[in-house]
């Protein structure tokens, strides 16, 4: 009935009309079906939260379930708000939504209520029905109060089977089939794995555990993608690509390592292998402009690299460090270890500094270093 009404009479509340019709049929024909039953005509239920009723001994279980429910409610509300903003064309304040929802969910248990969140189905119905402002939610709440106080005896006859039909219809249309189809068509396997694992966990276990499992799987997939996205490219210096270069030939013992992606425990081993292979160079310039984040394991990779080069009279120079990465390097004492004089704004500045030093003081790592200044291209500078 919901499908038929939506197709041919889209302006009427299809779910409500379908439930009224089925309630009338079940009541009129005397069908022995389960119904909602008596609804207390009050907003202060006898079973409500009290200070003495808090099970402090089971607090660990309560916190685990509470975090899962809060995460579900927040994700659902943010997704609903985003979808509603797209449908209505009005801005959406995510902070305001979450603060209001959290405040409400902390109050309702003292009246006997349960946590709730925004719902795509209600929001979509409200927008399609002409709702434009927050008055829509207020009117919705007032109508529910009228149902509780004055129409509860009639609602008691509503068959549970008709509610199940509404829930099935709503659940079916809450699934973003177009997105899942796009994931399938584009073969985005990690997204499909997240969907399938969460769906299976919901069916096999319960919603709380399914959310935790889904978040854990998503976190693992995200870490794997971050690890695979990180790359290290070590190249020799090309004077033709350096603006205002004061040397015509580059020192073969100077290499530039361009690092892209987060440097963290997920790819620390691969990064260490890639960087420690440069044993035939005495100066390694790390261009870290593409590194948005570094953790302790990433810092340990840099520390070992610096110690290795220092042990064979080489040096490591860092360039293009982002503010967040710079702060982490300072906390890990990497800046103090390498020296402030070996940190530069970009790779070009670091290359010019290294070659200027070689041109003035000579190369400590090469026997016959070809580095000469732009004004003297006849005789290479002697090695120190």
ZAMARGU-4260 file (C-alpha; in steps of 0.2 Angstrom, whole numbers, plus 5000, padded with zeros to 4 digits):
<rodrens>
0) 5000/5000/5000 | 5014/5012/5004 | 5022/5009/4987 | 5005/5011/4978 | 5001/5027/4987
5) 5018/5034/4984 | 5017/5030/4966 | 4999/5037/4962 | 4995/5048/4977 | 5012/5055/4982
10) 5005/5070/4991 | 4997/5061/5005 | 5006/5053/5020 | 5007/5035/5013 | 5014/5026/5028
15) 5001/5034/5040 | 4986/5030/5028 | 4992/5012/5025 | 4993/5009/5044 | 4976/5016/5047
20) 4969/5005/5033 | 4977/4989/5039 | 4972/4993/5057 | 4954/4995/5052 | 4954/4979/5042
25) 4963/4969/5056 | 4951/4976/5069 | 4935/4975/5058 | 4938/4957/5053 | 4944/4952/5071
30) 4961/4945/5065 | 4971/4938/5079 | 4987/4948/5077 | 4998/4956/5089 | 4995/4975/5092
35) 5005/4989/5100 | 4994/4988/5116 | 4991/5001/5129 | 5003/5016/5129 | 5005/5025/5145
40) 4997/5042/5144 | 5012/5051/5152 | 5029/5057/5148 | 5036/5051/5165 | 5036/5033/5164
45) 5037/5022/5180 | 5053/5014/5174 | 5065/5029/5172 | 5083/5033/5177 | 5086/5037/5195
50) 5102/5041/5204 | 5100/5025/5215 | 5096/5015/5200 | 5112/5017/5191 | 5121/5000/5190
55) 5139/5006/5195 | 5145/4988/5195 | 5141/4986/5177 | 5148/5003/5171 | 5161/4995/5159
60) 5147/4987/5149 | 5137/5003/5150 | 5151/5014/5143 | 5155/5002/5129 | 5136/5001/5124
65) 5135/5020/5126 | 5150/5024/5115 | 5143/5013/5101 | 5125/5021/5103 | 5133/5039/5103
70) 5143/5035/5088 | 5128/5028/5079 | 5117/5042/5083 | 5130/5055/5078 | 5134/5047/5062
75) 5115/5045/5058 | 5111/5063/5063 | 5126/5070/5053 | 5121/5060/5038 | 5103/5065/5039
80) 5108/5083/5041 | 5119/5083/5026 | 5105/5074/5016 | 5092/5087/5022 | 5103/5101/5018
85) 5106/5095/5000 | 5087/5092/4998 | 5082/5109/5005 | 5096/5120/4999 | 5098/5127/5017
90) 5115/5127/5027 | 5118/5113/5041 | 5127/5117/5057 | 5134/5100/5062 | 5140/5106/5079
95) 5123/5113/5084 | 5115/5097/5079 | 5126/5086/5089 | 5126/5097/5105 | 5107/5097/5104
100) 5106/5079/5101 | 5118/5075/5115 | 5109/5086/5127 | 5092/5078/5124 | 5099/5061/5125
105) 5106/5065/5142 | 5089/5071/5148 | 5077/5058/5141 | 5082/5043/5152 | 5076/5053/5168
110) 5059/5052/5160 | 5060/5034/5154 | 5065/5038/5136 | 5079/5030/5126 | 5092/5038/5115
115) 5087/5044/5098 | 5094/5053/5083 | 5089/5061/5067 | 5081/5050/5054 | 5082/5051/5036
120) 5065/5045/5034 | 5057/5058/5045 | 5068/5072/5038 | 5064/5067/5020 | 5045/5066/5023
125) 5046/5083/5032 | 5055/5092/5018 | 5044/5084/5005 | 5029/5089/5015 | 5034/5108/5014
130) 5044/5109/5030 | 5058/5122/5029 | 5063/5127/5047 | 5065/5120/5064 | 5047/5123/5068
135) 5044/5107/5059 | 5052/5097/5073 | 5043/5107/5086 | 5026/5103/5078 | 5031/5085/5076
140) 5035/5084/5095 | 5018/5092/5099 | 5009/5080/5088 | 5017/5066/5097 | 5012/5073/5114
145) 4994/5074/5107 | 4995/5056/5102 | 5002/5051/5119 | 4989/5060/5130 | 4973/5059/5119
150) 4975/5045/5106 | 4984/5032/5115 | 4969/5021/5117 | 4967/5021/5098 | 4985/5018/5094
155) 4984/5002/5105 | 4974/4994/5091 | 4988/4996/5078 | 4995/4979/5072 | 5013/4976/5075
160) 5014/4968/5058 | 5009/4985/5050 | 5023/4993/5059 | 5035/4980/5053 | 5029/4984/5035
165) 5033/5002/5038 | 5050/4998/5045 | 5054/4987/5031 | 5049/5000/5018 | 5059/5013/5028
170) 5075/5002/5030 | 5075/4997/5012 | 5074/5016/5006 | 5087/5021/5019 | 5100/5010/5010
175) 5110/5021/4998 | 5108/5009/4983 | 5115/5021/4971 | 5131/5023/4981 | 5133/5004/4983
180) 5130/5002/4964 | 5143/5014/4960 | 5155/5005/4972 | 5151/4989/4963 | 5153/4997/4946
185) 5169/5005/4950 | 5176/4990/4959 | 5180/4999/4975 | 5183/4984/4985 | 5187/4991/5002
190) 5170/5001/5003 | 5161/4985/4998 | 5170/4975/5012 | 5165/4988/5025 | 5147/4987/5019
195) 5146/4968/5019 | 5155/4966/5035 | 5144/4978/5044 | 5128/4970/5037 | 5133/4953/5041
200) 5138/4958/5059 | 5121/4967/5061 | 5111/4951/5056 | 5122/4939/5066 | 5125/4949/5081
205) 5117/4965/5087 | 5118/4983/5081 | 5130/4989/5095 | 5143/4975/5090 | 5140/4978/5072
210) 5145/4996/5073 | 5161/4993/5083 | 5166/4979/5070 | 5161/4990/5056 | 5172/5005/5063
215) 5186/4993/5067 | 5186/4986/5049 | 5185/5004/5042 | 5200/5009/5053 | 5210/4994/5047
220) 5206/4998/5028 | 5210/5016/5031 | 5227/5012/5038 | 5231/5000/5024 | 5226/5013/5011
225) 5237/5026/5020 | 5251/5014/5021 | 5250/5009/5002 | 5248/5027/4997 | 5264/5033/5005
230) 5279/5033/4993 | 5298/5037/4993 | 5306/5043/4977 | 5325/5045/4978 | 5333/5055/4964
235) 5350/5063/4960 | 5351/5082/4959 | 5347/5090/4942 | 5354/5108/4941 | 5343/5112/4927
240) 5328/5110/4938 | 5334/5121/4952 | 5330/5140/4950 | 5345/5152/4951 | 5357/5137/4953
245) 5375/5143/4956 | 5382/5126/4950 | 5383/5118/4933 | 5386/5100/4939 | 5378/5092/4954
250) 5388/5082/4967 | 5384/5063/4964 | 5384/5060/4983 | 5369/5071/4986 | 5352/5064/4983
255) 5334/5070/4986 | 5321/5059/4994 | 5303/5065/4990 | 5292/5057/5003 | 5273/5057/5000
260) 5260/5051/5012 | 5259/5049/5031 | 5274/5042/5039 | 5267/5031/5053 | 5268/5013/5060
265) 5259/5006/5045 | 5273/5009/5033 | 5288/5013/5044 | 5296/4996/5039 | 5294/5000/5020
270) 5300/5018/5023 | 5315/5012/5032 | 5320/5000/5019 | 5318/5013/5005 | 5328/5026/5014
275) 5342/5015/5021 | 5346/5009/5003 | 5355/5025/4999 | 5372/5020/5005 | 5382/5027/4991
280) 5377/5045/4995 | 5384/5056/5009 | 5370/5069/5009 | 5352/5064/5009 | 5339/5078/5007
285) 5322/5073/5014 | 5308/5083/5005 | 5293/5081/5017 | 5281/5093/5009 | 5269/5079/5005
290) 5270/5071/5023 | 5254/5077/5032 | 5257/5067/5048 | 5271/5057/5057 | 5270/5047/5073
295) 5283/5039/5085 | 5288/5025/5073 | 5290/5037/5059 | 5301/5048/5070 | 5311/5033/5075
300) 5314/5029/5056 | 5321/5047/5054 | 5331/5045/5070 | 5340/5029/5064 | 5343/5037/5047
305) 5351/5052/5054 | 5362/5041/5066 | 5367/5030/5051 | 5373/5045/5040 | 5382/5053/5055
310) 5391/5037/5058 | 5399/5038/5041 | 5402/5057/5041 | 5387/5060/5031 | 5372/5071/5034
315) 5353/5071/5033 | 5344/5087/5028 | 5325/5090/5030 | 5315/5102/5019 | 5297/5107/5017
320) 5291/5102/5034 | 5273/5105/5037 | 5268/5114/5054 | 5260/5098/5062 | 5275/5087/5057
325) 5287/5100/5063 | 5279/5101/5080 | 5280/5082/5081 | 5298/5082/5076 | 5302/5094/5090
330) 5293/5083/5103 | 5303/5068/5097 | 5319/5079/5098 | 5322/5076/5080 | 5325/5094/5077
335) 5338/5095/5090 | 5347/5080/5084 | 5348/5086/5066 | 5351/5104/5070 | 5340/5119/5065
340) 5353/5124/5052 | 5349/5108/5042 | 5330/5112/5041 | 5325/5122/5025 | 5309/5129/5018
345) 5309/5118/5002 | 5321/5106/4993 | 5328/5119/4981 | 5334/5129/4996 | 5342/5114/5004
350) 5350/5109/4987 | 5358/5126/4985 | 5364/5127/5003 | 5373/5110/5001 | 5381/5114/4985
355) 5386/5131/4990 | 5395/5123/5006 | 5403/5111/4994 | 5409/5124/4982 | 5417/5134/4997
360) 5423/5121/5008 | 5425/5106/4997 | 5416/5089/4997 | 5419/5078/5011 | 5411/5062/5003
365) 5418/5062/4985 | 5436/5060/4979 | 5434/5070/4963 | 5418/5080/4966 | 5413/5090/4950
370) 5404/5104/4959 | 5410/5121/4953 | 5403/5138/4954 | 5394/5146/4939 | 5408/5158/4937
375) 5422/5145/4937 | 5419/5131/4925 | 5437/5126/4922 | 5443/5117/4937 | 5434/5107/4949
380) 5436/5112/4968 | 5447/5100/4977 | 5440/5088/4989 | 5443/5091/5007
</rodrens>
